[in-house]
Amino acid sequence: MNATEQAMVAVGNLLGDAQPFAPVPYFWTDQYDTKIQAYGIFPPDTELRIVDGDPADGHFAAVYGRHGAVVGVRGWNAPRQVRALCSLVVERAPWATSTDTPALLPVAVN
């Protein structure tokens, strides 16, 4: 993904966008039947909100906030929810409204 993201920024810059390459860090892993995803940064002093599902049920999506902005998204068996929430990190959405965004509407899990 890094090569693809770099190429998109490079082409944009060649066409006059003048945007720095500043990707948001992420990782994902599949551990047996569990999908774990994290997007953004997770310093020790972040606040956490579960915005979909319940950790006790083995399925949830969470947003992390710091200094008034969303800085990370984490999912446990919630890949669609994480994809929907990633834009909050990119946009540094306000933490106070992080649970009021349409991206947080429930997503059916098959």
Helices and strands as residue ranges (DSSP letters): H 2-14, E 26-31, E 34-40, E 47-54, G 55-57, E 59-66, E 69-76, H 79-90, G 95-97, G 102-104
